[in-house]
Amino acid sequence: MPDSSRILIAGGGVGGLALAQALHRAGLEVVVYEQDPTPRTRNQGYRIHLDPTGNAALADCVPPEVLAVLRRTSGRNGDLVTTFTPGLRQVFTQHFPGIPAGRLTAVDRNTFRQGLLTGLADVVRFGHTVSGYQVTGSGRVRVEFAEGGSDEGDLLIGADGVGSAVRRRLLPEAVVHDFGLRCVYGRMPLTASLSPEEFERGLCWISAGSTCGAGFGTVRFRTPVDETPDYLMVTLVATPDHLGVTDDRLFRMSSEELWKLSADTVADWHPAVREIYARADIESFFPITFRISEPMPAWAPGPVTLLGDAVHTMPPTAGAGANTALADGATLAAEIISAARGAKSLVDAVAAYQAVMLPRGFAAIDRSRHLAAQMFPAT
């Protein structure tokens, strides 16, 4: 692969941007096409947990100055994972002592994305939705945009999420299932310390049986972020039957209606939980569907491959989605850079990446499924 080869990435999420950072840092020509019209128009979630795998991948992908931005704008590290009953009786606690100060554990999704965009102004093109692609007679890839127009490169990476247009074209037989759970996200601004203290120190889960639960996680920024105050992420997770509304209705609800649905669902829980919802930012609520990919056999490597949720969608129950996408980005970047230096062909680089990415991704899905079964015994 000559170092003049052009790399196209469909999707400007966590994994796609980490990959772009690594390739740009190595001096390769890379372009990211993102369907969002601006960097600030994504409603996908709030707090992301980063584990040692994600931290190692970041260190491999981004230059030191970008890593410094990500650390500076991350949340303070927590040291607990705790499970409660709806009456706030503690039933499980896991302590994580001695987390290095430099490690990122809690980041705000949008702030983290802004950090990953550092230095990529000429690389990321917003308002471009990759709707399909064609492999040309010369073996290059021509991508087509829903807004009109096209572009051409030597390798296309589908990092365009669970609804990936690249995956649909590359692997039409791939299956992504509805996992049977809905999540209503929201936030409560933090203006004082939380009680009980476990809510302040990490991730907390309230289990209300096999059909409903709620998760909470603080983001107290290491340094102030102008647009986002410190907050507590609140997530209500339940089956559609437990919520008592159809998907058609749920996904048409206003933020205020979603807030009320959530508050009504926890109306007989501990007063401290009800107080969290009473103080929540009503405009911050939105719903998502949990989905999960079916394992798929390896496919022949070529000038198109996949990354992150586009190939291994998983529920967030193990906190593995972003970390796996970051690991994908680091692995693929290393292989592409190796090919650019003449150590192998681009197809061989893709083959080596897929040989690592597929088993790793589906192992992460299995962990997510296993933890979901513990959190929701009937799932």
N, C-alpha and C positions, 0 to 999 in steps of 0.2 A: 504493500500500500504506500503510495507516495504521500509525503507530508502535505501535499497540496490538495488532498482529498477533502471533500466537503461533507460535513456531518449535519443531518437534519434531525431535530428533536421535536416531536409533537407533544406539547404539554409542558407548561411551566409550573409544575408543582414541585414538591420537595425533591423527589428523585431526579426529575429532569433538570432542575437548576443545579443540583450538586454535580451531575454529569457535565453540564455545560461549563461550570466553574473549572472542573479538572481539565477539560479539553482546551478551554480558552487559556488557562494557565500554561498549558504545554505548547501553546502557539499554533494550535490547529484551527481550521476554519469551521466554526459551528454556528448554527442558527436555531433558535428556539421559537416555535410558533405556538402561541397561547390564545385560546378563544376568548378569555376575559378581555374586555375592552381596555381596562386599566389594571395596574397591579393591586388595586384596592377594591375589587368587585367580587370577591369570592366569599361565599357563605358555606363553609365546609366543616367548621368546628372551631374550637377555641384553644384549649390547652393540649399540647402534644408532650408525651413522655419520651425522652431519649434515653436509651440504655447504652452500655459500653460498646455494643456493635455499631450503633448509630454514631457515637462519638468518634470511634476509630475511623469510620467511613468519612465523616466530615473532615477529620484531620488529613486524610489521604486526598480529599478532593479540593478543598478550598485553600487559597493562599493565607498566610498568617494574618494579614490585615483584615481579611474577611472573617476568619475565625474569631479574631478579637472583637469584631462587631457583634457576631452571634453570641459570644459569651457575655458581652457587656449588656446586651438587650434581652438576655434570657431571664428566667425567674430564679429566685433563690432556691437552692436545693432543699428538698424535703428528705425525711429519713424514715417515714412510716407508710405502711399500707394497712388499713384497718377495715374490718367488716362489722357492721352493727345490725341490730334488729330495727324495725320502724320506731320502737320505743327508745332507741339509742343505747341498748344494752350491747356492750362490746362482746363479740363472739370470736374474733380472730385479730391478731396483730402480728405483723412482720416488721422487724426493725432492720434498717440498713445503715449501720454506723460507718463513720470514717469515709464518706464519699468525698473524693478530692474536690477542692474548691473550684478548680478549673473545668470540671466536668459539667456538661449541660444535662440536666434531668427534666426540667419543666420549661417549655417555651410556649409563647403565644404563637399560634399558627400563622397569623398574618404578619406579625412582627418578624418572625423567623423567615418568612418568605421575603420580606423586604430586605433582610440582611443577606439572603442568598442572591438577591438581585444586584448586590453591590458590585460595580465594575462591569456589569453586563448590559449597559444601556444600548450598545450597538449590536448586541447578540440576540436579545429577546424582542420579538415583534408581537405586540398585543393586537387583539381584534382579528386574529387569523385562526379560523377553525379548520383543522385538517379533516376533510370529509372522505378522503380516499387517496389511493396512490396507484401507480402503474410502474412496473419494472420495464425499462426501455430495452431495446434490442442490444444496446451496448453494455447492459447490466447495471446501469444507474437507476435511480428511483425518482420518479416525478410525482410530487405531492400536489393534490388539488384542494382548494379552499372553498368552503361553503359560501364565503363572501365573493367568490370569483377569483380567477387567477391561479397560478401554479408556481412551483419552484422545483429545482432538480438538485440532487446530491448523490453521493456515493453510498451512503448508509442512512437509513431512516430508523429512528428509535421511537416506538410508540410508548410514550409516557403519559398518555392521555386518559388515564383513570378507568374506572369501572365500565363506563360506556364507550370505551376505546373504539374509534372507527378503524384504527390500524389493526387491532385484533380481529375485528369482524371480517376484514379483508384477508388477513394473513391466516387466521384459524377460524373459519366459519363454523366449525364443529365445536368450538370451545363453549362451555356452559358456565354461566354465572347464575346461582340460585338466590332467591329471596330467602334470607336466613330466618324469617318469621318474627323478627323483632323490629320495633320502631323506636327511634330515639328523638326526644325533644330537647334540644340544647338551649341553654340560656346562661346568663351571667349575673352575679350580684357584685356591685362595686364594694371594695373593701376599704372601709374607713376606720375600722378598729379591729382588735384581735378577735379571733373566732373562739367560740366555746361549743363543744368540748375542744380541748387543745389538739386532739388528733386531726381535726379539720384543718388546723393551721400547719401541721407538720407533714402533710403528704396527701396521698390519695385515700379517699374513704368511699366505701360501698355500703349501701343500706339494702338489705335483701328482704323483700316482702313476699317471698315464695317463688313459685316456678313461673309466674307470669309477669312479675313487675319488680323493679329495683331502681335505685337512684345512685348516681356517682357524683362525687364532689372533689375538686382539686383546685388548690390555690395557685395563682400566678402573682407573686410579689416581685416586681422587676428589680434586678440588681441596680440598675440606674433608671431614672424616670423615663418613660416613653410618652412623648407629647400627646399622641392621639389615643392612647389606651391606658386608663388608670389600672392600678392593681385590682384584681377581681377574683372571685370564687366561681369556677365553672360549675354549673349545675346541669345534670343530665338525667332525665327521666327515661328509663328504658322499659318497654312493656310490649306485650303482644297486642295486635290490633283488637282482639276481643276484650282484653282488659281495659284498653283505652276507651272502648265503646264507640269508636267512630270509624268509618270506612276510610280507606286510603284516599279516595276521591275527595272526601271532606277534609281529612287531616292536612293534605297538601294544598288546600285552598284556604286554610284558616289564616287569619291575621296573626301577627305577633302577640297581640293582646289576647286573642282567643286561645292561642297555644299556651300562653302563660297561665290563663285561667284553668285550662284543662289540666295542666301540671299541678297547680295549686290545689285544685279540687281532688286530684288523685291522691295527694298526700295529706288530705284534710284531717285524717285521724291519726297521723304520725306525731312524733314528739314535737312539742311547741318550738324547740330550736330549729327544727327542719321547716316548720310552717313559717317561722320568722324569716328564714333565708328566702323563701319564695315571696313573702310579703315585701322584702327589701330589694328584690331582683329588678334588673333593668328590663322593663316590660318589652321594650322594642328589640331586645336581643334574642328573642326566642324564635327558633325555626326547627323543622323536622327533617330527619333523614331515615332512609331504609337501610338496615344492615343486610349486606349481601356477602356471598361466599363463592369462590371459584371451585369447580370440580377439578380434581387432578387431571392432567393431560399428558399424553406421551410426548417425548422429545420430537421436535420437527427438524427438518433439514435446514442447516444454517444458510443464510443468504444475505442479501443487502437490506433486509428488514428484520428487526427484532423488537422485543417488548421489554418493559421495565415497570416495576412497582405494581399498583393496582390494576394496570392494564392486563397483567398476566396472572397475578395471584391476589385477587380481592379477598379480604378477610374482615370479619367483625373486629372492632377495636378492643375486644375483651382481654387480649394479652398485651395490648399496647405495642404490637409488633409491626403494624403497617408502615409507618414512616421509617422505622429503623431498617426494615427489610428493603424499602425503596432506596434508602441511602446506601445500603450495602450493595444493591444492584448497581447503583451509579458508580461506586468506587471500583467494583469488579470490572464493569464494562469499560470504564475510563482507562484502567490499567491495560486492558487487552487492546483497545484502539491505539493507545500511545505506543505500545509494543509493536503493533503493525506499522504505525507511521515511521518507526525507527528502522524498519526493514527486517524485524525479527520473524515475521510471519505475514501471511496474507490477511486481508480484511475478513474474508470468509472464515479462515481459521481462528481469527480473533473472536468472531461472533460465536463460533462453535465452542470455543473454550469458555466463553462467558455463559452460554446457555447450559453447559454441562454443570456449572456451579449454581447458577441462578435458579434453575427449575427445582432441584431437590431442596435447596435452601428455602425457597418461597413456599413450597407445599408443606415443608416441616413447620414453618411459621403458621400456616393455615391450621394444621393439626393442633398446634398449641392453643391457638385462638378458639378452636372448636371445643377442645378439652376444658379450657377455663370457662367458656360459656356454659358448658354442661354443669359445671360446679355452681355457677352463679344462677342458672336457670335449670333446675334438675330435669325439666320435661323437654328441654331444647335438644 
